[in-house]
Amino acid sequence: MNNVRTAIVLGASGSVGGALVRALLHDGAFDVVITLGRKSLPEVLAMARASGRKVREQLVPDMTPASLTAATVAALRDVEGDVAASSVLGIGAGTANMSIDAHRAVDVELNVAFAHRDLRW
């Protein structure tokens, strides 16, 4: 029986996502934390090093539903044990300037891609 626990977080660069990743790194319940995002998060990597925890980044520079699903599958390909997935992806300060379609593309379509039926959790 494999007791490795992995957390995967979509939206770690935002304020809520950052707080979640910090909590996961300090909690100790997870052996690995995987972040999915457009860019590297040096502050998260430094925090992981300082606390002796393991963080893996899966970069998704072209954040479309298809590329997000592919990146999520790739991130979990060699993971064994339990996986806890959290999406805290959302629109921040620019929400008022976005069309409803653009807002839906982030708040709905990307979250659906993250929870795609082909993923094993």
N, C-alpha and C positions, 0 to 999 in steps of 0.2 A: 504494500500500500504506500502510495506516494503522498506525503504530507506537505508538499510544497504548495504555498498559496501565492497567487499572483493577482495583483490589481492592475487593471488597464483603465486609463482615464483619457477621455476625449474632452478637450477644452481646458487643459492644464495651464494655459497662458493667461487666462482671465483671473479675476480676483477670487471668484468662488473655486475655480479649478486649482489655483495656487494654494488656497487654504486646504483643500481636500488633499492635495499631494503632500503638503507639509504634515498634515495629520496622519496620513498613511506612513510616512517615513518615520514619524516619532512613535507610532502606535506599536510597531513590532509584530503585528498579526500577519503581515505579508512579507514574504521573502524577496519578492521582486515587485517593483512598480514600473509599469510601462506607460509612457505618455505618447499620445498621438496628437500631432500638431504640425502646423506649417513651418515652424522654425525651432531651432534648438533652444533649450531653456538653461543657460549656463548657471543661473542661480539654483535651480533644482539639482543639477549635477553636483555643484559645490556642496549643497546641503546633504546630498546622499553620501558624498565622500566623507564629509565631516562626521556624519553619524554612522559610518560603516555600513550603510544600506546600499542595495543594488537598484539602480534605475536604468531602464533602457528606453531610449527615444526611438520612435518610429516616425520619421518625417513624412509628411504628406504635403508637398509644396503646391500641388494642384488639387485643392480641396473640392473635389466633385464627389457625388455619391459613389460612382464606380471606383475612383481611386481610393476613397476612404475604405470601402469594403475590401479592396485588394490589400491595402496597407494593414488593416486589422487582421485579415487572414494571415498575412506574412508575419505580423508581430506575434501571433499565437501559434504559429506552425510547430515550433519545438517546445512549447510549454506543456509541462505535465503537472498534474495535480489540479487543485481547485482554482477557478478564475472568477474574480468579482469584477464586473464591468460597471463603470459609472460614466455617464455623459453629463457634463456641465457646460456643454457648448451652447452658446447663445449670442445674441447681439448686444453689444455694449452701448456706448454713448451715441453711436450713429443711427440708432433705430428710427428716430423721427424723420430722417432724410431718406429712408429706404421705401421702395414700393412694397406692397403686400406680397408680391411674387418673390422679390429678393429676400424679404424677411422669411418667407416660407421655405425658401431654398436652404437656409441655414437652420432655422429652428425645427423644421420638420424633415425635409429630405435627407439632410446629413445625419440626423439622429436615426432615421429609419435605416440608412445604409450601415451605420454602426451596429445596429441590432439585427442585421441581415440574417435570414433563416439559415444560410450556409455556415454561419459561425457556430462553434461547438458548445457555447455555454447555453 
